[in-house]
Amino acid sequence: MRFLYLSLIFLLLCGCNEATKEKKYASSIVANEENEKELSSKLSDVQAEEKERMSNLTLVAFDRLKHDFGNIKADADYTTEFTIKNTGKKPLQIFDVKASCGCTVPKWNKNPISPNGSDKIKVTFHPKSTQLGGQNKTISVLTNSDPGIVILEILANVEP
């Protein structure tokens, strides 16, 4: 992660330098073998941290990313389940599941999912009478996988 930040800072500085090429700047930093060794050491540390972080990730798959309830009535509960599967080699941990609206409530098992195992995320949608027409709600699933966040969608056309 630090490598990414250092790279971005370097690119920004280079880009800024190109825009003001006519001006002369003096630097108090003198490149020498000592600096090179220190930077090389820091780069190695960042690469090791990133390798460690990536080694703790697993892979995730869902049976689908979207569910359409179709035409539904307001002030009633509608429930669906999304199947989440651990397709990696490490245990899959669901850290959090958040809905974009209070009318959508996700429930999930807090225990890790073993490799090749699966579980369900149950989502209940309760549209209010003020939510008529087309509805599109999202559920963000945060895990120790790559990608770390998966967005699920709930669609419905709410009628009175």
C-alpha positions as CSV (number, residue, x, y, z in Angstrom):
1,M,0.0,0.0,0.0
2,R,2.8,2.4,0.8
3,F,4.4,1.5,-2.5
4,L,1.2,2.7,-4.2
5,Y,1.2,6.0,-2.3
6,L,4.9,6.6,-2.9
7,S,4.4,5.9,-6.6
8,L,1.4,8.3,-6.8
9,I,3.4,11.0,-5.0
10,F,6.3,10.5,-7.4
11,L,4.0,10.8,-10.4
12,L,2.4,13.9,-9.1
13,L,5.7,15.5,-8.4
14,C,7.0,14.6,-11.9
15,G,3.8,16.0,-13.5
16,C,4.0,19.2,-11.5
17,N,7.7,19.5,-12.5
18,E,6.8,19.2,-16.2
19,A,4.3,22.1,-16.0
20,T,6.9,24.5,-14.6
21,K,9.9,23.4,-16.6
22,E,11.2,27.0,-17.3
23,K,11.7,27.7,-13.6
24,K,14.8,26.5,-11.8
25,Y,14.5,24.8,-8.4
26,A,17.2,23.9,-6.0
27,S,16.9,20.8,-3.8
28,S,18.5,20.2,-0.5
29,I,18.3,16.4,-1.0
30,V,21.4,15.0,-2.6
31,A,21.2,11.5,-4.0
32,N,23.9,9.2,-2.8
33,E,24.5,5.6,-2.1
34,E,23.1,6.0,1.4
35,N,19.8,7.3,0.2
36,E,19.6,4.7,-2.5
37,K,20.1,1.9,0.1
38,E,17.5,3.4,2.4
39,L,14.9,3.8,-0.4
40,S,15.6,0.3,-1.7
41,S,15.1,-1.0,1.9
42,K,11.8,0.8,2.2
43,L,10.7,-0.5,-1.1
44,S,11.5,-4.0,-0.1
45,D,9.5,-3.5,3.1
46,V,6.5,-2.2,1.2
47,Q,6.7,-5.2,-1.2
48,A,6.9,-7.6,1.7
49,E,3.8,-6.1,3.4
50,E,1.9,-6.2,0.1
51,K,2.8,-9.9,-0.4
52,E,1.7,-10.7,3.1
53,R,-1.6,-8.9,2.6
54,M,-2.2,-10.7,-0.7
55,S,-1.4,-14.1,0.9
56,N,-4.3,-13.6,3.4
57,L,-6.8,-13.0,0.7
58,T,-9.1,-15.6,-0.8
59,L,-11.6,-15.6,-3.7
60,V,-15.3,-15.2,-3.7
61,A,-18.2,-16.0,-6.1
62,F,-21.9,-15.3,-5.9
63,D,-24.7,-17.2,-7.5
64,R,-25.9,-13.8,-8.8
65,L,-25.3,-10.1,-8.2
66,K,-28.8,-8.9,-8.8
67,H,-32.3,-9.8,-7.8
68,D,-35.5,-8.3,-9.3
69,F,-38.6,-8.7,-7.2
70,G,-40.7,-7.4,-10.1
71,N,-44.0,-5.7,-9.3
72,I,-44.6,-5.7,-5.5
73,K,-46.9,-4.0,-3.0
74,A,-45.7,-1.4,-0.5
75,D,-45.6,-2.1,3.2
76,A,-44.9,-5.8,2.9
77,D,-41.7,-7.9,3.4
78,Y,-40.0,-9.5,0.4
79,T,-37.0,-11.8,1.0
80,T,-34.3,-13.3,-1.2
81,E,-31.1,-15.1,-0.6
82,F,-27.7,-14.7,-2.3
83,T,-25.4,-17.6,-2.2
84,I,-21.7,-16.7,-1.5
85,K,-19.0,-19.3,-2.2
86,N,-15.4,-19.4,-1.1
87,T,-13.5,-20.3,-4.3
88,G,-10.1,-19.6,-2.8
89,K,-7.7,-21.6,-0.6
90,K,-8.1,-19.5,2.7
91,P,-11.1,-19.2,4.9
92,L,-13.5,-16.5,3.7
93,Q,-14.5,-13.9,6.4
94,I,-17.5,-11.6,5.8
95,F,-16.6,-8.5,7.8
96,D,-19.7,-6.5,7.1
97,V,-22.8,-6.4,4.9
98,K,-24.4,-2.9,4.5
99,A,-27.6,-1.9,2.7
100,S,-28.0,1.5,1.0
101,C,-31.4,2.0,2.7
102,G,-33.1,1.2,6.0
103,C,-35.8,-0.6,4.1
104,T,-33.3,-3.3,3.1
105,V,-32.0,-5.5,5.9
106,P,-29.2,-8.1,5.2
107,K,-28.5,-11.1,7.6
108,W,-25.5,-13.3,7.3
109,N,-23.5,-15.9,9.3
110,K,-20.5,-14.3,11.0
111,N,-18.5,-17.5,11.0
112,P,-15.7,-17.9,8.3
113,I,-16.6,-20.0,5.2
114,S,-14.1,-22.7,4.6
115,P,-12.5,-23.2,1.1
116,N,-15.0,-24.5,-1.4
117,G,-17.7,-23.9,1.2
118,S,-20.7,-21.7,0.8
119,D,-23.3,-19.8,2.8
120,K,-26.3,-17.5,2.3
121,I,-26.8,-13.8,2.7
122,K,-30.5,-13.3,3.4
123,V,-31.9,-9.9,2.3
124,T,-35.3,-8.6,3.3
125,F,-36.8,-5.6,1.4
126,H,-39.7,-3.7,3.0
127,P,-40.7,-0.8,0.8
128,K,-42.7,2.0,2.4
129,S,-45.8,3.6,0.8
130,T,-43.6,6.6,0.1
131,Q,-41.3,4.4,-2.1
132,L,-43.5,3.9,-5.1
133,G,-42.2,3.2,-8.6
134,G,-38.9,1.7,-9.6
135,Q,-36.5,1.0,-6.7
136,N,-32.8,0.0,-6.9
137,K,-31.2,-0.8,-3.6
138,T,-27.6,-2.0,-3.1
139,I,-26.0,-4.3,-0.5
140,S,-22.2,-3.9,0.0
141,V,-20.5,-7.1,1.1
142,L,-17.0,-6.5,2.6
143,T,-14.8,-9.6,2.8
144,N,-11.1,-10.7,2.9
145,S,-11.3,-11.5,-0.8
146,D,-10.1,-10.0,-4.0
147,P,-12.2,-7.9,-4.7
148,G,-12.7,-6.9,-1.1
149,I,-16.1,-5.3,-1.7
150,V,-18.9,-6.8,-3.8
151,I,-22.1,-4.9,-4.6
152,L,-25.3,-6.8,-4.8
153,E,-28.5,-5.2,-6.2
154,I,-32.2,-5.4,-5.3
155,L,-34.7,-4.2,-7.9
156,A,-38.4,-3.8,-7.6
157,N,-41.4,-1.8,-9.0
158,V,-43.4,-0.8,-5.9
159,E,-47.1,-0.4,-6.4
160,P,-49.6,1.1,-3.8
